[in-house]
């Protein structure tokens, strides 16, 4: 549904940004939005008229994310090529530039403990009850 909204908005010239960080403090978001039990904030979606024409972020190759019948590890060269495209994208975008590539960024994001309280938040909102 959110993807359909995003596509419709973009077809009208609006820009869309999904905000996953809304899950970083779900208790506060639920309080601000006065969410009832069994309702949880999963992401935010910002819509607006873009001030500039941002670069399109390269997507993972289809063979990396779509598998039929069995999982197949992506070829190392496929990932190396994607990492090179992402490194170029990260350094070329006008805002929020960074060094690194997809593999480095993803590995860093998976380090440490993020959203430790999310499971407890969901339980407290009535999820996982039988």
C-alpha positions as CSV (number, residue, x, y, z in Angstrom):
1,X,0.0,0.0,0.0
2,X,2.8,2.5,0.9
3,X,4.6,1.6,-2.3
4,X,1.4,2.4,-4.3
5,X,1.0,5.7,-2.5
6,X,4.6,6.5,-3.2
7,X,4.2,5.6,-6.9
8,X,1.1,7.7,-7.2
9,X,2.7,10.7,-5.5
10,X,5.8,10.5,-7.6
11,X,3.7,10.3,-10.8
12,X,2.3,13.7,-9.7
13,X,5.8,15.1,-9.2
14,X,5.9,14.7,-5.4
15,X,8.9,13.3,-3.7
16,X,8.7,10.6,-1.1
17,X,11.0,9.5,1.7
18,X,10.3,6.5,3.9
19,X,11.4,7.0,7.5
20,X,12.4,3.7,9.2
21,X,13.8,5.5,12.2
22,X,10.3,5.9,13.5
23,X,10.8,2.5,15.1
24,X,13.7,3.8,17.2
25,X,11.3,5.2,19.8
26,X,8.0,3.4,19.2
27,X,6.7,4.3,22.7
28,X,7.0,8.0,22.1
29,X,5.5,7.8,18.6
30,X,2.6,5.7,19.8
31,X,2.0,8.3,22.6
32,X,2.2,11.3,20.2
33,X,-0.1,9.6,17.7
34,X,-2.4,8.2,20.4
35,X,-2.2,4.7,18.9
36,X,-4.5,2.1,20.4
37,X,-3.4,-1.5,21.2
38,X,-2.6,-3.7,18.2
39,X,-1.4,-0.7,16.2
40,X,2.3,-0.2,15.8
41,X,4.3,2.5,13.9
42,X,6.4,0.7,11.3
43,X,7.6,3.6,9.2
44,X,6.9,7.2,8.4
45,X,6.3,8.5,4.9
46,X,7.1,12.1,4.1
47,X,5.6,13.6,0.9
48,X,6.5,17.0,-0.6
49,X,7.6,19.0,-3.6
50,X,11.4,18.3,-4.1
51,X,13.7,21.3,-3.8
52,X,16.1,19.6,-6.2
53,X,16.3,16.6,-8.5
54,X,18.0,13.9,-6.4
55,X,20.0,11.0,-7.8
56,X,18.2,7.7,-8.1
57,X,19.7,5.2,-5.7
58,X,20.9,2.1,-7.4
59,X,19.0,-1.0,-6.5
60,X,20.3,-4.4,-5.7
61,X,20.4,-6.6,-8.9
62,X,17.3,-8.7,-9.2
63,X,19.3,-12.0,-9.1
64,X,20.4,-11.0,-5.6
65,X,16.9,-10.5,-4.1
66,X,14.7,-12.8,-6.2
67,X,15.2,-16.5,-6.0
68,X,13.1,-19.3,-7.5
69,X,12.9,-22.7,-6.0
70,X,16.2,-22.4,-4.2
71,X,18.5,-19.7,-2.8
72,X,21.6,-19.0,-4.8
73,X,24.4,-17.0,-3.5
74,X,25.1,-14.0,-5.6
75,X,28.4,-14.1,-7.6
76,X,31.1,-12.2,-5.9
77,X,31.6,-10.0,-9.0
78,X,27.8,-9.1,-9.0
79,X,28.2,-7.8,-5.4
80,X,31.5,-6.1,-6.3
81,X,29.9,-4.3,-9.2
82,X,27.0,-3.2,-7.0
83,X,29.3,-2.0,-4.3
84,X,31.2,0.1,-6.9
85,X,27.9,1.7,-8.1
86,X,26.8,2.4,-4.5
87,X,30.2,3.9,-3.7
88,X,29.9,6.2,-6.7
89,X,26.3,7.1,-5.7
90,X,27.2,7.9,-2.1
91,X,30.0,10.2,-3.2
92,X,28.1,11.9,-6.0
93,X,24.9,12.8,-4.2
94,X,24.7,16.5,-3.2
95,X,23.6,15.9,0.4
96,X,24.4,13.2,3.0
97,X,27.6,12.1,1.2
98,X,29.5,9.3,2.7
99,X,32.4,7.0,1.9
100,X,32.0,3.3,1.6
101,X,29.7,1.0,-0.3
102,X,26.6,-1.1,0.2
103,X,28.4,-4.0,1.9
104,X,30.3,-1.7,4.3
105,X,27.2,0.4,5.1
106,X,25.0,-2.7,5.6
107,X,27.6,-4.5,7.8
108,X,27.9,-1.3,10.0
109,X,24.1,-1.1,10.3
110,X,23.9,-4.6,11.5
111,X,26.6,-4.1,14.2
112,X,25.5,-3.3,17.7
113,X,22.0,-3.4,19.0
114,X,19.4,-1.2,17.5
115,X,15.7,-1.1,18.4
116,X,16.3,-3.5,21.4
117,X,12.9,-2.5,22.9
118,X,10.9,-3.1,19.7
119,X,9.8,-6.6,20.6
120,X,8.8,-5.6,24.1
121,X,6.9,-2.6,22.7
122,X,5.0,-4.9,20.4
123,X,4.2,-7.3,23.2
124,X,3.0,-4.4,25.4
125,X,0.7,-3.3,22.6
126,X,-1.1,-6.6,22.5
127,X,0.8,-8.4,19.7
128,X,1.8,-12.1,20.1
129,X,-1.1,-12.9,22.4
130,X,-3.1,-16.0,21.7
